Amino acid sequence: MGLLKIRTAKDIVFDTFVIVFMLIIVILTLAPFWFSIVGSFNSGLDYLRGGVFLWPREFTLSNYKAVFSDITIYNAYIVTASRTVIGTITSVLFTAMIAYGMSRKNLKFKGYYMIFMMITMFFAGGLVPTYLLYQKLGLLNNFLVYIIPALFNVWNMIIMMSFFRTIPETLIESAKMDGAGEYRIFFSFIIPLSKPVLAAIALFNGVYHWNSYFDAMMFTTDKSLQTIQLFLMRVVTDASFAHSMGAQAAALIPEQAKQISPETLKLAMMIATTLPILVIYPFLQKYFVKGVMIGSIKE
C-alpha cells in the first residue's frame, strides 16, 4: 500500500501559482486566435466600429463565402496540400535513410560527413546564389522547387540518428544472420520501431510545408503554383487585393455586400489557412511528445 503524501501549505501555494500562471499563458496564447475567429464571423461594417472581442456582435458567414468564392483559393489549397503530403513523406524517408546510415558504427568517414553537414547548419550561400542554382537545375516555376530543397534537414537527421542508436544492436545482428540486407532491415525493422520519431519529424515537415510562402514568392511566377500561404500574404499585405476579393464576392452575393470588409476578409482567410493543420495536430500529438524527448535522457 503506497504512502499518502501530505500536502503542506507551501505545496498548495506553489500548485496554485503554477495553475494561475499556466492559465494566464493559455489565455494570452489563445486570445489572438479567438479574436480572429470572432472577427471573421462578424459583419464587416459592424466590425469597423470596434469593440468586437468575445463573440460576434452581428453574426454572418459572408466573409467565408467571399473567401471561398474566389476559385484561386481552391487551386492554392491543392498545391499546398500536395506539397505538404509529398514533401513530408519524401523528406522523412530521405532523412531517415541518412540518419540510419549515420547511426551505424561501421560507417566509414562518419566523422567527416557529420562535420560537412554541421557546416550547412551555420553557413548558407545566400538568396542570389540559391536562385541561380535553382535556375540552373530547372527548378524555377517547377513544383519540385517545393520538394527537392526540403528533402534533407540536418537537425531532423540528428534527432532521428539519436533514436536509431537506442534500437538494440542485437536486433540488427539477428536480422543479418537471417539473411536480411540493409534495406530490408531499414524498411522491415527500423521504420516500424521508429513511429514516435517519424511522427515528430513528419509534424515538423508538415507544418513547414503548410506555412511556407517564401519559396513560392521567390522561385515561382506561375499562378498555378501559388500556395495558400502566399495567397494569404497577398490578402493581408495588399489592401487592393483584399478590396478586389470583396468586390468580386459582392458581385456574386449582392445582398450580402454590406456584410463584407477587407479586415474581416483577412481574418476569415487566416482561419481558413490555419484550421487544417490544427485539425491534424491532435492525431500526432502523442507521437510528437515522445519524439521531441529523444536524446534528453541518458541512461
C-alpha positions in Angstrom: 0.0 0.0 0.0 1.5 3.3 -1.1 2.2 6.1 1.3 -0.1 9.1 1.1 1.8 12.4 0.5 0.9 15.1 3.0 0.4 18.4 1.2 1.9 21.3 3.1 0.8 25.0 2.8 3.9 25.6 0.6 2.7 22.8 -1.8 -0.7 24.3 -2.1 0.6 27.8 -2.7 3.1 26.6 -5.3 0.4 24.5 -7.1 -2.0 27.4 -7.1 0.7 29.7 -8.5 1.6 27.3 -11.3 -2.1 26.8 -12.3 -2.8 30.5 -12.4 0.4 31.2 -14.3 -0.4 28.5 -16.9 -4.0 29.8 -17.3 -2.6 33.2 -18.0 -0.2 31.8 -20.6 -3.0 29.8 -22.2 -5.3 32.9 -22.4 -2.6 35.1 -23.8 -1.8 32.4 -26.4 -5.4 31.7 -27.5 -6.7 35.3 -27.3 -5.4 36.4 -30.7 -6.7 33.3 -32.4 -10.1 33.6 -30.7 -10.3 37.3 -31.6 -9.6 36.3 -35.3 -12.4 33.7 -35.2 -14.9 36.2 -33.7 -14.0 38.9 -36.2 -14.2 36.5 -39.1 -17.8 35.7 -38.2 -18.8 39.3 -37.6 -20.4 41.7 -40.1 -17.7 43.7 -41.9 -19.2 47.2 -41.5 -20.1 46.5 -37.8 -16.5 45.2 -37.1 -15.1 48.6 -38.2 -16.9 50.2 -35.2 -14.6 48.2 -32.9 -15.4 46.5 -29.6 -15.8 43.0 -31.1 -13.8 40.7 -28.8 -15.6 37.9 -27.0 -18.3 37.0 -29.6 -19.7 38.3 -32.9 -21.9 41.3 -32.5 -23.6 40.7 -35.9 -23.1 37.1 -36.9 -22.6 36.4 -40.6 -21.0 33.8 -42.9 -20.5 36.3 -45.7 -16.8 36.6 -45.0 -16.2 32.9 -45.6 -18.5 32.9 -48.6 -16.4 35.7 -50.0 -13.1 33.9 -49.3 -14.3 30.7 -51.0 -16.0 32.5 -53.9 -12.5 33.0 -55.4 -11.6 29.9 -57.3 -7.9 30.7 -56.9 -8.0 29.6 -53.3 -9.0 26.1 -54.3 -6.0 25.7 -56.6 -3.8 27.1 -53.8 -5.2 24.6 -51.4 -4.5 21.7 -53.8 -0.9 22.9 -54.3 -0.3 23.4 -50.6 -1.9 20.0 -49.7 0.1 18.3 -52.4 3.5 19.8 -51.4 2.7 19.1 -47.7 1.9 15.4 -48.3 4.6 14.7 -50.9 7.2 16.9 -49.2 6.6 15.4 -45.8 6.8 11.7 -47.0 9.9 12.2 -49.1 11.7 14.3 -46.6 11.0 11.9 -43.7 12.1 8.9 -45.8 15.2 10.5 -47.2 16.3 12.0 -43.9 15.6 8.7 -42.1 17.8 6.8 -44.6 20.7 9.1 -44.0 20.2 9.1 -40.2 20.2 5.3 -40.2 23.5 5.2 -42.1 25.0 7.8 -39.7 23.8 5.7 -36.7 25.8 2.7 -37.8 29.1 2.2 -36.0 30.8 0.7 -39.1 30.2 3.6 -41.4 33.5 4.9 -42.8 34.3 8.6 -42.6 31.3 9.2 -40.5 33.0 12.0 -38.6 33.8 13.9 -41.8 30.2 13.5 -43.0 29.0 15.0 -39.8 31.4 17.9 -40.0 30.2 18.7 -43.5 26.6 18.5 -42.5 27.1 20.7 -39.4 28.7 23.4 -41.5 25.5 23.7 -43.5 23.6 24.5 -40.3 25.5 27.7 -39.8 26.5 28.8 -43.3 24.4 29.2 -46.5 25.1 30.6 -49.9 22.5 33.3 -49.7 19.4 34.2 -51.7 21.1 35.2 -55.0 23.3 32.1 -55.3 20.4 29.9 -54.3 18.2 31.5 -57.1 20.9 31.0 -59.7 21.4 27.4 -58.6 17.7 26.6 -58.8 17.7 28.3 -62.3 20.5 26.0 -63.5 18.7 23.0 -62.1 15.4 23.9 -63.8 13.5 24.3 -60.5 12.1 27.8 -61.2 8.4 27.6 -61.9 8.6 23.9 -61.1 6.6 22.1 -58.4 9.8 20.3 -57.5 11.2 23.5 -56.0 8.9 22.8 -53.1 10.1 19.2 -52.7 13.8 18.8 -53.6 15.4 21.6 -51.5 13.4 20.4 -48.4 14.4 16.7 -48.7 17.1 16.8 -46.0 17.4 18.7 -42.8 20.5 18.2 -40.6 18.7 18.9 -37.3 16.0 16.3 -38.1 18.7 13.9 -39.1 20.4 14.3 -35.7 17.1 13.6 -33.9 16.5 10.5 -35.9 20.0 9.3 -35.5 19.8 9.6 -31.7 16.6 7.5 -31.8 18.1 4.8 -34.1 21.0 4.4 -31.7 18.6 3.3 -29.0 17.5 0.3 -31.1 19.3 -2.8 -29.8 22.2 -3.8 -31.9 21.3 -7.4 -31.3 18.1 -7.0 -33.3 20.0 -5.8 -36.3 22.6 -8.6 -36.0 19.9 -11.2 -35.7 18.3 -9.9 -38.9 21.6 -10.0 -40.7 22.1 -13.6 -39.6 18.7 -14.4 -41.1 20.0 -13.0 -44.4 18.4 -9.6 -44.3 20.2 -6.8 -46.1 20.5 -3.2 -45.0 17.4 -2.1 -47.0 15.3 -5.0 -45.6 16.5 -4.1 -42.1 15.7 -0.5 -42.6 12.2 -0.9 -44.0 11.1 -4.0 -42.1 12.6 -3.3 -38.7 13.9 0.2 -38.2 10.9 2.1 -39.7 8.2 0.1 -37.7 10.1 0.6 -34.5 10.6 4.4 -35.1 7.0 5.6 -35.2 7.4 8.2 -32.4 10.4 10.0 -34.0 9.0 9.6 -37.5 5.7 11.2 -36.5 7.5 14.1 -34.7 9.7 14.8 -37.8 6.6 14.4 -40.1 4.8 17.0 -38.0 7.8 19.4 -38.2 8.0 18.9 -42.0 4.2 19.1 -42.4 3.9 22.4 -40.6 6.9 23.8 -42.5 5.4 22.9 -45.9 1.9 24.1 -45.0 3.1 27.5 -43.7 5.8 28.2 -46.3 5.3 31.1 -48.7 8.8 32.5 -49.3 9.9 29.8 -51.8 6.6 30.3 -53.7 7.1 34.0 -53.7 10.8 33.9 -54.8 11.0 31.0 -57.1 7.6 30.9 -58.9 5.6 33.3 -61.0 3.1 30.8 -62.3 -0.2 31.4 -60.5 -1.0 27.7 -60.8 1.9 27.0 -58.3 0.7 29.6 -55.8 0.4 28.2 -52.3 -2.3 29.0 -49.8 0.1 31.0 -47.5 1.3 33.1 -50.4 -2.4 33.8 -51.2 -2.9 34.8 -47.5 0.1 37.0 -47.5 -1.3 38.9 -50.5 -4.6 39.3 -48.9 -3.1 40.6 -45.6 -0.4 42.9 -47.1 -2.0 44.1 -50.3 -5.1 46.3 -49.5 -6.1 46.4 -53.2 -6.0 42.6 -53.3 -8.4 42.3 -50.3 -10.7 45.0 -51.8 -10.8 43.2 -55.2 -11.8 40.0 -53.3 -14.5 41.8 -51.5 -15.8 43.4 -54.8 -15.8 40.1 -56.5 -17.7 38.5 -53.7 -20.1 41.4 -53.6 -20.8 40.9 -57.3 -21.6 37.2 -56.7 -23.5 37.9 -53.5 -25.1 41.4 -53.9 -27.4 41.0 -50.9 -24.5 40.4 -48.5 -22.2 43.1 -49.9 -22.6 45.2 -46.7 -21.5 42.3 -44.6 -18.0 42.2 -46.0 -15.0 44.3 -45.4 -11.3 43.9 -46.1 -10.5 43.5 -42.4 -13.0 40.7 -41.8 -11.9 39.1 -45.1 -8.3 38.9 -43.8 -9.4 37.3 -40.6 -11.6 34.7 -42.4 -8.6 34.0 -44.7 -6.3 33.5 -41.7 -8.7 31.0 -40.1 -9.2 29.1 -43.4 -5.5 28.6 -43.8 -4.8 27.7 -40.2 -7.6 25.3 -39.5 -6.4 22.2 -41.5 -3.1 22.0 -39.6 -4.9 22.5 -36.3 -7.2 19.6 -37.1 -4.3 17.2 -37.9 -2.2 18.1 -34.9 -4.2 16.3 -32.2 -3.7 13.0 -34.0 0.1 13.3 -34.0 0.4 14.9 -30.6 1.2 11.7 -28.6 3.9 10.8 -31.0 5.2 14.4 -31.1 5.7 14.5 -27.3 7.7 11.2 -27.5 9.7 12.3 -30.4 10.9 15.6 -29.0 12.1 13.9 -25.8 14.5 11.7 -27.7 18.0 12.2 -26.5 17.0 14.3 -23.5 17.6 11.4 -21.0 20.8 9.4 -20.9 20.8 6.0 -19.1 
